């Protein structure tokens, strides 16, 4: 048990707040009823674009692919003036150096997955080396996965210590902790994993790897946002949130923004504290922005597919 | 790491920590269009299938409580008009409706329900204009639930032998029905649907401040080609209602409204053979235990007391929180109240609309003053209010005692009284310590506790880990001064039949 080994200051994670499934799903669906129109839509879409971690996490990733993605990150749609860049690009550790070089001084961050992503089934020393490698290559942010097997076995202490160890290995890089909520099974467990990650030193908590279905959902994200809020109430420390996977349409992304606005408020409505992990969302956002400007939808052929 | 943050520092910080909900990213206006609805300049009485001028020759205004602008004027029915309506209903009952095969009756009810669905948008707009409730609620709750109710009872019409196995039933005759101003269309559907399904005819009077959707329902009934006189809709204030209640040829009174009027009705029908169902006031206890899912419970509290501006007879207006979590619940509730959008009911993003009438606003303000005087700690959301119309910010009182008037009397507005408790027995005793008993709520993660509580709670409806949920299949009604009889479900049928 987590409490057995740690000091009495430690949180007893088996006592994490319970979540009512019906209630949380109902609340999440209510955010989708907000009507986002006109300037509020335009500002929201720009905010969404600026919060995206543009992602490529494939076995077949090459230098060429990553360089193209970086160009897209810096120039999402040059035909459209006055739009922001994305927040970061997200790659495997082996691609960090390429990405870092390609992005130069654009201000766009490089996030690297690490810790035997996506399964996390590797010994701790390998995970630490994986992390250190990514950081040494220049990663600004590390997206780690938790050991879901250990979590399900009730070894919360193991999960906690592992996150703490990776945090240490990160040095100055910000740590995002992926809970892989699609493998956790219940909202209660999502909440518990969120609490463990935050107490162990996560700078961000993140829903998914994108490799497991379901990936991010609104209720899961709501549970995590409420965990962040409770942690903030207790400690005064802000934790970021990153839903990842499954958010490919602007409308859904705007619903997420509504949720952040109404649960955590102003301080979290920027890419310092909220990110979307997505690959195809950017083009849909661009398509909507063009539509707002011109009144017409352009076909997908008018938006680059890097 | 968490250990690194000293407890003292954290505690000090947490007192000053505030979430900022006044964000730079704002929602733009999203008003529903008024032009999608037609409201006549004047409405007559719907008697015997046609629109008839009132013999009183008088009309009264109905206004939009959000703007105080006049929407229309409606006929003021006097005793002679009521008599005409009851005669039409009696005639339709004897000559047409009670003889009609049940499956034919069902077809008419289905038809009304379907037309209601087709006109859902218009009905929602009119409901919001006339009553001040947010368009989101009239669109997503009032109108669809009203249609569902009709569909449900239409299904029962030719299956009464299954509803009452091995028994024969017969309709009562003419039902006099009086509906309140908080859910005008929905209450009309609640009352008309079971009456028609069981073979009764109807004289219905909506509340004088919100008659328009019920008059729109009369238009739908006309369009559905219901035989003349089966449903008669007449408008007026208390005198009109009294004339219905006192009419010798009315067999049943169904009333939803205040406990005071309920008592008057009961006195009036004493000694007659009129049947009655009365659905009256409430002061529901909503109980949060320390093991409850707190965030969902807070959301449930918001639903319980701020839904429809708190103009809900089953509103969870007494909140009992176990002391160990009281601070947390109140803090979260305050934060949640900051994100409630108060204002133009026609805006699709509005959460809390206008108070239904000036009279009701006065009552609410009177109770807010009483609460302050009683020494309870008041908190209201900081939202701006429109300059015209009737408005009340969502308000909570904490540190309330059982002996406070704001904990005993029905306020019927967005005002919550928060009390704390220590043990299960204590909260049961306090929750039942009320002249009312319409509804209650229990929030806990422990299933056995839910059953223990619900068994001992003297309330007609008890919600567990939710609040203000309605379904046509579920009976609704109260204990004690909250009235008697049940509407909805199988129980709702028995209020309209004699078992022979």
Interface residues (C-beta under 8 A of the other chain):
Chain A: X6 X7 X9 X10 X11 X17 X18 X19 X20 X22 X23 X24 X26 X27 X33 X34 X35 X36 X37 X38 X39 X40 X41 X43 X44 X47 X164 X167 X198 X199 X200 X201 X226 X229 X232 X233 X234 X235 X236 X237 X257 X261 X262 X264 X265 X266 X267 X269
Chain B: X1 X2 X3 X5 X7 X10 X13 X14 X17 X19 X20 X21 X22 X23 X24 X25 X26 X27 X28 X29 X30 X136 X140 X291 X292 X293 X294 X295 X296 X297 X299 X300 X331 X339 X348 X349 X445 X465 X466
